[in-house]
Amino acid sequence: MEQPVIRVIRKPILTEKSLQEATEGKYTFEVDLRSNKNQIASEVKKAFKVDVLSVRTRILKGKRRRVRGTSREKVGSKLKRATVKVASGQKIAVFEKG
């Protein structure tokens, strides 16, 4: 049975904290919930042509939101973020200021 093709890297996370970590060679991306660390590392290497040293992942719970006009709550989708450390001297242009 064939594995389904998934788009591993969804988008870069451009927050104040992630831009600060980018100066240290650590880049944060939102990734597919089903992806694993090996897939993330190979996709970053292929897309940005950098050497990946390590990948750290975390799953964030979905936000709870009130349903208008009722006392019920709705839970949003989970997110998975990956922080990728690249070899010293290498950079990913998306995270550069300017």
C-alpha positions in Angstrom: 0.0 0.0 0.0 1.4 3.4 -1.0 2.0 6.1 1.6 -0.1 9.3 1.0 1.9 12.3 -0.2 1.8 15.0 2.4 3.1 18.5 2.3 5.4 18.5 5.3 6.3 22.1 5.8 3.3 24.4 5.9 4.7 27.8 6.7 7.5 29.6 8.6 6.7 31.0 12.1 7.8 34.6 12.1 7.4 35.8 15.7 9.7 37.9 17.8 11.0 34.8 19.5 11.5 32.8 16.4 13.4 35.7 14.7 15.7 35.9 17.7 16.4 32.2 17.6 17.1 32.5 13.8 20.2 34.5 14.7 21.4 31.3 16.6 20.7 29.1 13.6 17.3 27.7 14.9 14.3 28.1 12.5 10.7 27.4 13.4 8.1 26.0 11.0 4.5 24.9 11.2 4.4 21.3 9.9 1.9 18.7 9.1 0.6 16.9 12.2 1.4 13.5 10.6 5.0 14.3 9.7 8.0 12.9 11.7 11.4 14.4 12.4 13.2 12.5 9.6 10.6 13.8 7.0 10.9 17.4 8.4 14.7 17.3 8.2 14.8 16.0 4.6 12.2 18.5 3.4 14.1 21.5 5.0 17.4 20.2 3.5 15.8 19.8 0.1 13.8 23.1 0.1 16.5 25.5 1.6 19.7 23.6 0.7 21.1 23.6 4.3 22.5 20.9 6.6 20.1 20.0 9.4 21.7 19.2 12.7 18.6 18.6 14.9 14.8 18.8 14.8 12.6 19.5 17.8 8.9 19.1 17.5 5.9 20.1 19.7 2.1 19.7 19.3 0.0 22.7 20.4 -3.6 22.2 21.6 -6.3 23.9 19.6 -7.7 27.1 21.0 -11.1 27.0 22.8 -13.6 29.4 21.4 -17.1 30.3 22.5 -20.0 29.6 20.1 -22.0 32.8 19.7 -25.4 32.9 21.3 -24.8 29.7 23.4 -22.8 28.6 26.4 -21.0 25.9 24.3 -17.3 25.9 23.4 -15.7 24.8 20.2 -12.1 23.5 20.1 -9.9 24.5 17.1 -7.4 22.2 15.3 -4.1 21.1 16.8 -0.9 22.5 15.4 2.5 21.0 15.1 5.6 23.1 15.1 9.2 22.1 14.4 12.4 24.0 15.4 15.2 23.0 13.0 18.9 23.7 13.9 21.1 24.2 10.9 24.9 24.0 10.6 26.8 27.1 11.7 27.3 29.7 8.9 24.2 28.5 7.0 21.0 30.6 6.9 17.4 30.4 5.6 16.5 33.6 3.8 12.9 33.6 4.8 13.9 34.5 8.4 16.3 37.4 7.4 15.2 40.9 8.5 14.8 43.5 5.9 
